[in-house]
Amino acid sequence: MKNRFIALLLSIFIFITGSGIGAAAEIIVHNGESIQSAVDNATHGDSIIVEPGTYYENVTLSTYDMVIMSQSGNPDDTIIQGDGFFLTGDAQEITIKGFTLKGTGTSYGVNLAQFSNCLIEKNKIMNYSTGIDTNLYSTFTINDNEISNCQSGVFVGECYYDAVVKNNRISNCGTGVVVGDLGDSKIENNTIRENDQGIALMYEGRSDIAGNTISFNKKCGIYDKADTGSKIYNNYFNNTVNVIFDSDHDNPNTWNTTRTTEKNIIGGPYVAGNYWAKPDGTGFSQTHYDVNGDGIAEETVKLSEGEIDYAALATSENSTPEQPPGATNSTVIPSENVTSPSEEIKDNNSTNSDGSSDGSSDGNSDGNSDNSDDSSDGNSGESSHSSGGSSGGAGGSPEPQTNVQVKELSQAQVINGKAVMFNFPKNATCVVYVSFDAKKTAGKITAIAEQLKGKSTLTSALNSGEVYKYFNLWVGNSGFATEKNIENPELCFKVEKSWLQDKNIDQTSVTLNIYNDKKWSQLPVKLLKEDNQYLYFTAQPPTFSFFAIAGKATQEGAVNETQAKPDTENLSNNTGNNTENATTGVEQTSEQKESKGIPGFEMIYGIIGLTGVYLYRRKR
């Protein structure tokens, strides 16, 4: 009898567990419903799956052991506009995955709580004061995110345990990664480019920094104000100023590791020190070669007093380094009106170190690219240009200067196998940058962007909608910018939002037109980003020539059906409970694949009854 009773109770237990009672739930949030309502109705162990759409809210998490992710896994189609995710002290072991988070330049994209153990993965985070902010004793992995247009991309606070920032792409920020007070973190295999500063080491913050591509940052690759030393090795540096020291180091950094047989960041046979490059081709690793075939330069790099890379990476004289991810063509634009969080840089007291050709710091490099807007071209020998659209030469533009409204010049070093970038930071014209990969060494050449008063006098009329701007772009001497000498060309241009509004232009109709072979043709364009004033587009022109930006006005009387958007301006920071009109979308019915309710009264009474029968029969 006893064995049968035990078997009966076991069967009931199996029934309860098999029915899903008490199990974790999967809650679906439909487009138009509230993510915050789903979070408020969830419990630990649940997964909240968000359907594609745009959600105008802030989300506060206060439950431990929860997954919140987009249904498709593609951040481009699941967008949250607001102050992002705020985790309270109770929000532990949280996974946030697959969203685009768009802010308004303030607050945080993701704000982690103290003691949290979280995974932030595969998100796009843009337009925040800080993209991802960590707090005291946080344990986290920040993996494979794309972070842009923030004052700080990632802020690593007082983290003492497993704090890992890896495989992220951080660009167009004031500082890519800030390592703050105390703690120990790992910054690995990230692409950190085109920020004001790549990585800032502050106060007592230290980190293991390895396998990163840190390139084209305007002020410096690493800004070091830390009182403690970090271990920095196997990174690809390519900045006009690679390191700025702004403290007296009692504990210097370690700039290389023990030589290890493993493919390094430039494809060499050993992991050891760092690869030191500069955009103009004069970096230490670009001018000091590997002689004995081990992929390590024969000389050391003295960055500052006590700051030495004893095993800098290099190549043989007749070979070029393997380009690490993100070290080639530019995919983002330079930062505009973004201030660095490390405003304590003292230009007169800091030591600038760049891994230059003499292996020592000169203290004079300021990190500015060699740009000019005067009429000097920097090239020897002038050349003429035909209206057929062959590449223009910076030695002299064929456009009558009476038709040129404004122009800006930019110079860069062109070396075979290297990525070349011409920035136009003075914003004199609608051209933001030009880039390509060089197939031939040409030394320092000049690019000229000319914004015209009207149509070029050397082209025919353009019959393609409303014209925003006509401009010419010349790179190097005539005939240089051809498939023989360059590949992967890219042009970034900007369009004022006010023009689109005044002319009633549909932004999807914006085109870039090129005049080539005595005719106009349209180039495919891609919207790169936007700010309060401009939309930024990229295109891949087959050559650099005469251009026109145009768009088509919407038809009169056409009705644009747009989804009404809630007022997001009055959302309080780090809260998500103010969406009065949002539907909950979390009724505990068919939207959950598994029920998480407690057992029904009928089942409870059944168990009690069976127990009573057993006790009664034992007494008899």
C-alpha positions as CSV (number, residue, x, y, z in Angstrom):
1,M,0.0,0.0,0.0
2,K,2.8,2.4,0.9
3,N,4.5,1.9,-2.4
4,R,1.3,2.5,-4.3
5,F,0.7,5.7,-2.4
6,I,4.3,6.9,-3.2
7,A,3.7,6.0,-6.9
8,L,0.5,8.0,-6.8
9,L,2.2,11.1,-5.4
10,L,5.0,10.7,-7.9
11,S,2.5,10.6,-10.7
12,I,0.8,13.7,-9.4
13,F,4.2,15.5,-9.2
14,I,5.0,14.5,-12.8
15,F,1.6,15.8,-14.0
16,I,2.1,19.1,-12.2
17,T,5.6,19.6,-13.6
18,G,4.7,18.4,-17.1
19,S,1.7,20.7,-17.3
20,G,4.0,23.7,-17.1
21,I,2.7,24.9,-13.7
22,G,5.4,27.1,-12.2
23,A,7.6,26.9,-15.3
24,A,9.2,29.9,-17.0
25,A,7.0,31.7,-19.6
26,E,7.6,33.2,-23.0
27,I,5.7,36.4,-23.3
28,I,5.1,38.0,-26.7
29,V,4.9,41.7,-27.1
30,H,3.1,42.7,-30.3
31,N,3.8,45.9,-32.2
32,G,1.8,48.7,-30.6
33,E,1.8,47.1,-27.1
34,S,4.0,48.1,-24.2
35,I,7.3,46.4,-23.4
36,Q,7.1,47.9,-19.9
37,S,3.7,46.3,-19.2
38,A,5.1,42.9,-20.2
39,V,8.1,43.4,-17.9
40,D,5.8,44.4,-15.0
41,N,3.8,41.2,-15.5
42,A,6.7,38.8,-15.8
43,T,8.6,36.9,-13.1
44,H,12.1,35.5,-12.9
45,G,13.0,32.9,-15.5
46,D,10.6,34.4,-18.1
47,S,11.6,35.5,-21.6
48,I,10.0,38.5,-23.2
49,I,10.0,38.4,-27.0
50,V,9.3,41.7,-28.8
51,E,7.9,41.7,-32.3
52,P,9.3,44.0,-34.9
53,G,8.2,47.6,-34.7
54,T,9.0,50.9,-33.1
55,Y,8.3,51.3,-29.4
56,Y,8.3,54.8,-27.8
57,E,9.0,54.2,-24.1
58,N,11.6,53.7,-21.4
59,V,12.0,50.3,-19.9
60,T,12.8,49.6,-16.2
61,L,13.8,46.1,-15.1
62,S,13.4,45.0,-11.5
63,T,13.3,41.2,-11.8
64,Y,16.2,38.8,-11.8
65,D,16.9,36.0,-14.3
66,M,15.0,37.4,-17.3
67,V,15.7,37.5,-21.1
68,I,14.3,40.3,-23.2
69,M,15.0,40.1,-26.9
70,S,13.7,41.0,-30.3
71,Q,11.8,38.3,-32.1
72,S,13.7,38.5,-35.3
73,G,17.1,38.9,-33.8
74,N,17.7,41.8,-36.2
75,P,18.1,45.1,-34.4
76,D,17.1,47.1,-37.5
77,D,13.5,46.1,-37.3
78,T,12.9,46.3,-33.5
79,I,13.5,49.9,-32.3
80,I,13.0,51.4,-28.9
81,Q,13.0,55.2,-28.8
82,G,13.5,56.6,-25.4
83,D,15.9,56.4,-22.4
84,G,16.6,52.7,-23.1
85,F,16.9,50.1,-20.4
86,F,17.4,50.9,-16.7
87,L,18.2,48.0,-14.4
88,T,17.5,48.4,-10.7
89,G,19.4,46.6,-7.9
90,D,17.1,43.7,-8.1
91,A,17.7,43.2,-11.9
92,Q,20.3,40.5,-11.9
93,E,21.2,37.9,-14.6
94,I,19.5,39.9,-17.3
95,T,20.0,39.3,-21.1
96,I,19.1,42.2,-23.5
97,K,19.5,41.2,-27.1
98,G,18.7,42.3,-30.7
99,F,17.3,45.9,-30.3
100,T,18.0,49.3,-31.8
101,L,18.0,51.8,-29.0
102,K,17.7,55.5,-30.1
103,G,18.0,58.3,-27.5
104,T,18.0,62.0,-27.6
105,G,21.6,62.7,-26.6
106,T,21.0,62.3,-22.8
107,S,20.7,59.4,-20.3
108,Y,21.9,55.9,-21.0
109,G,21.1,53.3,-23.6
110,V,21.6,50.5,-21.0
111,N,22.2,51.3,-17.4
112,L,23.4,48.3,-15.4
113,A,22.7,47.9,-11.7
114,Q,25.2,47.2,-8.9
115,F,26.2,43.6,-8.6
116,S,24.4,42.7,-11.9
117,N,25.5,39.7,-13.9
118,C,24.2,40.6,-17.4
119,L,24.7,39.9,-21.1
120,I,24.2,42.9,-23.5
121,E,24.5,41.5,-27.0
122,K,23.8,42.2,-30.7
123,N,22.2,45.6,-30.1
124,K,22.5,49.0,-32.0
125,I,22.8,51.8,-29.5
126,M,22.9,55.5,-30.6
127,N,22.4,59.1,-29.4
128,Y,22.9,58.7,-25.7
129,S,25.1,60.4,-23.2
130,T,26.5,56.9,-22.5
131,G,25.7,53.9,-24.6
132,I,26.2,51.3,-21.9
133,D,26.9,52.4,-18.4
134,T,28.0,49.9,-15.6
135,N,27.9,50.4,-11.9
136,L,29.7,49.3,-8.8
137,Y,30.7,45.6,-8.7
138,S,28.9,44.9,-12.0
139,T,29.7,41.6,-13.7
140,F,28.8,41.7,-17.4
141,T,29.6,40.7,-20.9
142,I,29.0,43.4,-23.6
143,N,29.3,41.6,-26.8
144,D,28.8,42.3,-30.5
145,N,27.0,45.6,-30.2
146,E,27.2,48.6,-32.5
147,I,27.4,51.8,-30.6
148,S,27.6,55.3,-32.1
149,N,26.9,59.0,-31.6
150,C,27.3,58.9,-27.8
151,Q,29.5,61.0,-25.6
152,S,30.8,57.7,-24.2
153,G,30.3,54.4,-26.0
154,V,30.8,52.2,-23.0
155,F,31.6,53.3,-19.4
156,V,33.3,50.6,-17.3
157,G,32.9,51.6,-13.7
158,E,34.2,49.9,-10.5
159,C,34.1,46.3,-11.8
160,Y,36.1,43.8,-9.8
161,Y,35.0,40.6,-11.4
162,D,34.3,39.3,-14.9
163,A,33.7,42.5,-16.8
164,V,34.2,41.9,-20.5
165,V,33.8,44.3,-23.5
166,K,34.4,42.3,-26.7
167,N,33.6,42.2,-30.4
168,N,31.8,45.6,-30.4
169,R,32.0,48.3,-33.1
170,I,32.2,51.7,-31.4
171,S,32.3,54.9,-33.5
172,N,31.4,58.6,-33.7
173,C,31.5,59.0,-29.9
174,G,33.4,61.4,-27.7
175,T,35.2,58.4,-26.2
176,G,34.8,54.9,-27.4
177,V,35.4,53.1,-24.0
178,V,36.0,54.8,-20.7
179,V,37.7,52.7,-17.9
180,G,36.9,54.5,-14.6
181,D,37.9,54.2,-11.0
182,L,39.2,50.9,-9.7
183,G,38.3,47.5,-11.0
184,D,39.7,45.1,-13.5
185,S,38.1,44.6,-17.0
186,K,38.9,43.0,-20.4
187,I,38.5,45.0,-23.6
188,E,39.0,42.5,-26.4
189,N,38.6,42.4,-30.2
190,N,36.6,45.6,-30.6
191,T,36.7,48.0,-33.5
192,I,37.0,51.5,-32.0
193,R,37.3,54.1,-34.7
194,E,36.5,57.7,-35.7
195,N,35.8,58.8,-32.1
196,D,37.4,61.8,-30.5
197,Q,39.3,59.4,-28.2
198,G,39.4,55.6,-28.6
199,I,39.9,54.4,-25.0
200,A,40.3,56.6,-21.9
201,L,42.0,55.1,-18.9
202,M,41.1,57.1,-15.8
203,Y,42.3,57.4,-12.2
204,E,42.7,53.8,-10.8
205,G,41.0,52.1,-13.7
206,R,43.0,49.3,-15.4
207,S,42.2,46.8,-18.1
208,D,43.6,44.1,-20.3
209,I,43.3,45.6,-23.8
210,A,44.0,43.1,-26.5
211,G,43.1,42.3,-30.1
212,N,41.4,45.7,-30.8
213,T,41.5,47.8,-33.9
214,I,41.8,51.4,-32.7
215,S,42.0,53.7,-35.7
216,F,41.2,57.1,-37.2
217,N,40.3,58.6,-33.8
218,K,40.8,62.3,-34.0
219,K,42.5,63.2,-30.7
220,C,44.2,59.9,-29.9
221,G,43.8,56.1,-29.8
222,I,44.4,55.9,-26.0
223,Y,44.1,58.7,-23.4
224,D,45.9,57.6,-20.3
225,K,45.2,59.4,-17.0
226,A,45.2,56.2,-14.8
227,D,47.4,55.8,-11.7
228,T,47.6,52.0,-12.3
229,G,49.0,50.1,-15.2
230,S,47.1,48.2,-17.8
231,K,48.2,45.4,-20.1
232,I,48.0,46.5,-23.7
233,Y,49.1,44.2,-26.5
234,N,48.2,42.8,-29.9
235,N,46.3,45.9,-30.9
236,Y,46.2,47.6,-34.3
237,F,46.8,51.3,-33.7
238,N,46.4,53.7,-36.7
239,N,45.8,57.3,-35.4
240,T,47.6,60.5,-36.0
241,V,48.4,60.4,-32.2
242,N,48.2,56.9,-30.9
243,V,48.7,57.6,-27.1
244,I,48.4,60.6,-24.9
245,F,49.8,60.3,-21.3
246,D,48.3,62.7,-18.8
247,S,49.6,61.4,-15.5
248,D,52.9,60.6,-13.7
249,H,52.9,56.8,-13.8
250,D,54.2,55.1,-10.7
251,N,52.9,51.9,-12.3
252,P,53.4,52.0,-16.1
253,N,51.5,50.0,-18.6
254,T,52.7,46.8,-20.1
255,W,52.7,47.2,-23.8
256,N,53.5,43.6,-24.9
257,T,53.0,40.1,-23.7
258,T,55.3,37.1,-23.7
259,R,55.7,35.9,-27.3
260,T,53.0,33.3,-28.0
261,T,52.7,31.1,-31.0
262,E,49.4,32.3,-32.4
263,K,48.2,34.4,-35.3
264,N,48.4,38.1,-34.3
265,I,46.2,40.9,-35.4
266,I,48.1,41.6,-38.6
267,G,48.4,38.0,-39.6
268,G,51.9,37.4,-38.2
269,P,53.0,34.1,-36.5
270,Y,53.3,35.5,-32.9
271,V,51.2,37.5,-30.4
272,A,53.5,39.9,-28.7
273,G,53.3,43.7,-28.8
274,N,51.2,46.1,-30.8
275,Y,51.1,47.3,-34.5
276,W,51.9,51.0,-34.5
277,A,50.6,52.8,-37.7
278,K,49.7,56.4,-38.6
279,P,47.3,57.5,-41.4
280,D,50.2,59.3,-43.2
281,G,52.3,56.1,-43.3
282,T,55.0,57.2,-40.8
283,G,54.1,55.0,-37.9
284,F,56.8,52.9,-36.2
285,S,55.5,49.6,-37.6
286,Q,55.2,51.1,-41.1
287,T,58.8,52.2,-41.2
288,H,60.6,49.6,-39.0
289,Y,60.6,46.1,-40.6
290,D,60.9,42.6,-39.4
291,V,64.3,41.2,-40.4
292,N,64.4,37.7,-39.0
293,G,60.8,36.6,-40.0
294,D,59.2,36.4,-36.6
295,G,56.8,39.3,-37.3
296,I,58.4,41.5,-34.6
297,A,60.4,44.6,-35.2
298,E,64.1,44.5,-34.2
299,E,63.8,47.8,-32.3
300,T,61.6,48.8,-29.4
301,V,59.1,51.6,-29.3
302,K,59.6,54.1,-26.5
303,L,56.2,55.8,-26.0
304,S,57.2,57.7,-23.0
305,E,59.5,57.4,-20.0
306,G,58.9,53.8,-18.7
307,E,56.3,53.2,-21.4
308,I,57.9,50.8,-23.9
309,D,56.7,48.3,-26.4
310,Y,59.5,45.7,-26.4
311,A,58.0,43.6,-29.1
312,A,56.2,45.8,-31.6
313,L,54.6,44.0,-34.5
314,A,56.0,44.6,-38.0
315,T,56.2,43.1,-41.5
316,S,59.0,42.3,-43.8
317,E,60.0,45.1,-46.2
318,N,58.2,43.6,-49.2
319,S,54.9,42.6,-47.5
320,T,52.0,44.5,-46.0
321,P,50.1,43.6,-42.8
322,E,46.8,41.7,-42.9
323,Q,44.1,44.3,-42.3
324,P,42.2,43.6,-39.1
325,P,38.4,44.1,-39.1
326,G,37.5,47.8,-39.3
327,A,40.9,48.9,-40.5
328,T,39.9,49.4,-44.1
329,N,37.1,51.5,-45.5
330,S,35.3,54.0,-43.3
331,T,31.7,53.1,-42.5
332,V,30.8,56.0,-40.2
333,I,31.1,59.7,-40.3
334,P,33.3,61.8,-38.1
335,S,31.8,63.1,-34.9
336,E,30.0,66.4,-34.9
337,N,29.5,68.6,-31.8
338,V,30.3,65.7,-29.4
339,T,32.4,66.6,-26.4
340,S,34.7,64.1,-24.8
341,P,34.0,63.1,-21.3
342,S,37.7,63.4,-20.5
343,E,37.8,67.2,-20.6
344,E,40.6,67.1,-18.1
345,I,43.2,66.8,-20.9
346,K,45.9,69.4,-20.3
347,D,47.6,70.1,-23.7
348,N,50.5,71.8,-22.0
349,N,51.2,69.0,-19.5
350,S,50.4,65.9,-21.5
351,T,52.8,63.7,-23.4
352,N,51.7,62.7,-26.9
353,S,53.0,59.4,-28.1
354,D,52.3,58.1,-31.6
355,G,54.5,55.2,-32.4
356,S,56.3,57.3,-34.9
357,S,59.2,56.4,-37.1
358,D,61.9,57.3,-34.6
359,G,60.3,55.2,-31.9
360,S,60.0,58.1,-29.4
361,S,57.5,60.7,-28.5
362,D,57.9,64.2,-29.6
363,G,55.3,65.9,-27.5
364,N,54.2,68.1,-30.4
365,S,51.6,66.1,-32.3
366,D,48.1,67.3,-31.8
367,G,46.1,64.7,-33.5
368,N,44.7,67.0,-36.2
369,S,44.5,65.7,-39.8
370,D,46.3,67.8,-42.4
371,N,43.3,69.6,-43.9
372,S,43.1,73.0,-45.5
373,D,40.5,75.2,-47.2
374,D,42.9,77.5,-49.0
375,S,43.7,77.4,-52.6
376,S,47.0,75.5,-52.2
377,D,46.7,72.0,-53.6
378,G,49.8,70.3,-52.2
379,N,50.4,68.4,-55.4
380,S,53.2,68.9,-57.9
381,G,52.1,69.5,-61.4
382,E,48.8,70.8,-62.5
383,S,46.5,68.9,-64.8
384,S,43.4,69.6,-66.8
385,H,40.1,67.7,-66.6
386,S,37.7,66.7,-69.2
387,S,33.9,67.0,-68.9
388,G,33.8,63.3,-69.6
389,G,34.2,62.7,-65.9
390,S,37.7,61.3,-65.5
391,S,39.1,61.8,-62.1
392,G,40.0,65.4,-61.4
393,G,43.5,66.5,-60.3
394,A,43.9,68.6,-57.2
395,G,46.6,70.5,-59.1
396,G,43.8,72.6,-60.6
397,S,40.0,72.3,-61.0
398,P,38.5,72.7,-64.5
399,E,35.5,74.5,-63.0
400,P,35.5,78.3,-63.5
401,Q,36.0,79.7,-60.0
402,T,33.2,82.2,-60.6
403,N,30.8,79.2,-60.4
404,V,32.4,77.8,-57.1
405,Q,30.5,78.8,-54.0
406,V,32.9,77.3,-51.5
407,K,35.5,74.6,-51.4
408,E,37.5,72.6,-48.9
409,L,40.8,70.7,-49.3
410,S,42.0,67.6,-47.5
411,Q,45.3,65.7,-47.8
412,A,46.3,62.1,-47.0
413,Q,49.1,59.8,-47.5
414,V,48.4,57.1,-50.2
415,I,50.3,53.8,-49.6
416,N,49.7,50.6,-51.4
417,G,47.5,48.2,-49.4
418,K,46.4,50.9,-46.9
419,A,43.0,52.4,-46.3
420,V,42.9,56.1,-47.2
421,M,40.6,58.7,-45.7
422,F,40.0,62.3,-46.8
423,N,38.0,64.1,-44.1
424,F,36.4,67.5,-44.6
425,P,35.8,68.5,-40.9
426,K,35.3,72.2,-41.5
427,N,31.9,71.4,-43.0
428,A,32.3,74.0,-45.8
429,T,30.5,71.8,-48.4
430,C,28.0,69.0,-48.4
431,V,30.9,66.5,-48.7
432,V,31.7,64.8,-45.4
433,Y,34.5,62.4,-46.4
434,V,36.0,60.3,-49.2
435,S,37.7,57.0,-48.7
436,F,39.2,54.1,-50.7
437,D,41.7,51.3,-50.5
438,A,45.0,52.1,-52.3
439,K,46.4,49.7,-54.9
440,K,49.3,52.0,-55.6
441,T,51.7,54.2,-53.5
442,A,51.3,57.8,-54.5
443,G,52.6,59.7,-51.5
444,K,50.6,62.6,-50.1
445,I,47.8,63.7,-52.4
446,T,45.0,66.2,-52.2
447,A,41.3,65.9,-52.5
448,I,39.2,69.0,-53.4
449,A,35.5,69.3,-52.7
450,E,33.9,72.2,-54.6
451,Q,30.3,73.2,-53.9
452,L,28.9,75.1,-56.9
453,K,26.5,78.0,-57.2
454,G,24.6,76.2,-59.9
455,K,25.1,73.5,-62.5
456,S,28.7,72.9,-63.5
457,T,29.5,74.8,-66.7
458,L,31.2,71.6,-68.0
459,T,28.1,69.3,-67.8
460,S,24.7,69.0,-69.5
461,A,21.5,69.8,-67.7
462,L,20.2,67.3,-65.1
463,N,16.6,66.3,-65.5
464,S,16.1,64.4,-62.2
465,G,13.8,66.1,-59.7
466,E,14.6,68.9,-57.4
467,V,18.4,69.6,-57.1
468,Y,19.8,70.2,-53.6
469,K,23.5,70.8,-54.5
470,Y,25.8,70.6,-57.4
471,F,29.4,69.8,-56.4
472,N,32.7,68.6,-57.9
473,L,35.1,66.2,-56.3
474,W,38.7,65.8,-57.4
475,V,41.2,63.3,-55.9
476,G,44.8,63.4,-56.9
477,N,46.1,64.2,-60.3
478,S,44.0,63.5,-63.4
479,G,43.6,59.8,-64.0
480,F,44.8,58.7,-60.6
481,A,41.5,57.6,-59.0
482,T,40.8,54.7,-61.4
483,E,40.2,51.0,-60.8
484,K,43.9,50.5,-61.5
485,N,45.0,52.5,-58.5
486,I,42.1,52.4,-56.0
487,E,39.3,50.1,-54.9
488,N,36.3,50.3,-52.6
489,P,35.7,54.0,-53.1
490,E,33.1,55.6,-50.8
491,L,31.7,59.1,-50.7
492,C,29.7,60.5,-47.7
493,F,27.5,63.5,-48.2
494,K,24.9,65.3,-46.2
495,V,21.5,66.9,-46.9
496,E,19.7,69.5,-44.8
497,K,16.5,68.3,-43.3
498,S,15.1,71.9,-43.7
499,W,15.5,71.6,-47.5
500,L,13.5,68.3,-47.5
501,Q,10.8,69.9,-45.5
502,D,10.6,73.2,-47.5
503,K,10.6,71.4,-50.8
504,N,8.3,68.6,-49.6
505,I,10.9,66.0,-50.6
506,D,10.5,62.3,-49.7
507,Q,13.9,61.4,-48.1
508,T,13.7,57.9,-49.8
509,S,13.9,59.7,-53.2
510,V,17.2,61.4,-52.5
511,T,19.8,60.4,-55.1
512,L,23.4,61.1,-56.0
513,N,23.9,61.8,-59.7
514,I,27.3,61.6,-61.4
515,Y,28.3,63.0,-64.7
516,N,30.5,60.5,-66.5
517,D,31.1,59.7,-70.2
518,K,29.2,62.9,-71.1
519,K,25.9,61.8,-69.4
520,W,24.2,61.8,-66.0
521,S,23.5,58.6,-64.1
522,Q,22.2,57.8,-60.7
523,L,24.2,56.0,-58.0
524,P,22.6,53.9,-55.2
525,V,22.7,55.7,-51.9
526,K,22.4,54.4,-48.3
527,L,21.2,56.4,-45.4
528,L,24.0,56.3,-42.8
529,K,22.7,58.3,-39.9
530,E,21.0,61.5,-39.1
531,D,21.2,64.3,-36.5
532,N,19.1,67.3,-35.7
533,Q,20.1,69.2,-38.8
534,Y,21.2,66.7,-41.5
535,L,20.7,63.3,-43.1
536,Y,24.0,61.6,-44.0
537,F,24.2,59.3,-47.1
538,T,26.9,57.1,-48.6
539,A,27.5,56.0,-52.2
540,Q,30.2,54.2,-54.1
541,P,31.0,56.3,-57.2
542,P,33.0,54.6,-60.0
543,T,35.1,57.8,-60.2
544,F,35.4,61.2,-58.7
545,S,33.9,63.8,-61.0
546,F,30.9,66.1,-61.3
547,F,28.0,65.4,-58.9
548,A,24.5,66.5,-58.1
549,I,22.3,65.7,-55.1
550,A,18.6,65.6,-56.0
551,G,15.2,64.4,-54.7
552,K,11.6,64.2,-55.8
553,A,8.7,66.1,-54.2
554,T,5.7,64.2,-53.1
555,Q,2.6,64.6,-55.2
556,E,0.2,67.4,-54.2
557,G,-2.7,66.1,-52.2
558,A,-1.1,62.8,-51.4
559,V,-1.8,61.6,-47.9
560,N,1.0,60.1,-45.9
561,E,-0.5,57.7,-43.5
562,T,1.8,57.7,-40.5
563,Q,1.3,56.0,-37.2
564,A,0.6,58.4,-34.3
565,K,3.5,58.6,-31.9
566,P,3.0,59.1,-28.2
567,D,4.5,62.1,-26.6
568,T,8.0,61.0,-25.6
569,E,9.3,64.3,-24.3
570,N,7.5,63.9,-21.0
571,L,8.8,60.5,-20.3
572,S,10.7,60.6,-17.1
573,N,14.2,59.2,-17.1
574,N,14.6,55.5,-16.5
575,T,10.9,54.8,-16.0
576,G,8.5,53.0,-18.3
577,N,5.2,53.2,-16.3
578,N,3.8,56.4,-17.9
579,T,2.3,54.8,-21.0
580,E,-1.4,55.3,-20.0
581,N,-2.8,54.3,-23.4
582,A,-0.6,51.3,-24.0
583,T,-2.2,47.9,-23.9
584,T,-0.7,45.3,-21.7
585,G,-0.3,42.6,-24.2
586,V,0.5,40.2,-21.4
587,E,-2.8,38.5,-20.5
588,Q,-1.9,35.1,-19.2
589,T,-3.7,33.2,-22.0
590,S,-2.5,31.9,-25.3
591,E,0.2,34.6,-25.6
592,Q,2.3,32.5,-23.2
593,K,3.6,29.2,-24.5
594,E,3.7,27.9,-21.0
595,S,1.5,28.9,-18.0
596,K,3.1,30.1,-14.9
597,G,0.0,30.2,-12.6
598,I,-0.4,28.2,-9.4
599,P,-2.3,24.9,-9.3
600,G,-6.1,25.1,-9.5
601,F,-8.3,24.5,-6.4
602,E,-9.6,21.3,-8.0
603,M,-6.2,19.8,-8.1
604,I,-5.3,20.8,-4.6
605,Y,-8.6,19.3,-3.3
606,G,-7.8,16.1,-5.2
607,I,-4.4,15.7,-3.6
608,I,-5.9,16.4,-0.1
609,G,-8.7,13.8,-0.8
610,L,-6.2,11.2,-1.9
611,T,-4.1,11.7,1.2
612,G,-7.2,11.5,3.4
613,V,-8.3,8.2,1.8
614,Y,-4.8,6.8,2.4
615,L,-4.8,7.8,6.1
616,Y,-8.3,6.5,6.6
617,R,-7.5,3.1,5.2
618,R,-4.3,2.8,7.3
619,K,-6.5,3.3,10.5
620,R,-8.8,0.5,9.5
